[in-house]
Amino acid sequence: MSPEPKRHITLLDKDAGADSISVELSARRTGMSFQRTRMSADRTLMSVIRTSLSLISFGFTIYQFFRGLQSDNAVRVNLAPRNFGLTLVWLGVAMVGVGILFHIQFMLGLRHQRSEMKAAGLIHGESKFPGSYTLGVAFLVLLFGIGVITSLTFRLGPFG
């Protein structure tokens, strides 16, 4: 015979006391706060993605603009614009890399804290704690940035 599942108190339970209902509501609010914190971490990573993508694209644009002027013999350009463009691309890639590491570290800590609170019976933890699609997008931006750096540095591929 399987053990009976834990009974959750609801507001409609007439036999529950005021203290039991208060504890149940508090556990549910705490459980929802984990979901809100997870979504907040995703929004933070999205802002890192936005900023790093701007740096990568702006660095690429500067590099290509001055390269085009030089090839048209409109301007005699030294290496300063190329280096500045590459520096912006490197900065964007580094930023998204650090953002990914911070996000993973934060989410692992949040999951650990949630599992401890679930084990202690402080929250129910019935809903699944989903993975982050934003993290997948961040990895794609990181790969894109590395591709741009490789292309600009070695003048290979579509961006070189």
Secondary structure, DSSP 8 states (H G I E B T S, - for coil): ----------TT-TTS-HHHHHHHHHHHHHHHHHHHHHHHHHHHHHHHHHHHHHHHHHHHHHHHHHHHHHHTTSS---SHHHHHHHHHHHHHHHHHHHHHHHHHHHHHHHHHHHHHHHHTTSS---S-----HHHHHHHHHHHHHHHHHHHHHHT-TTT-
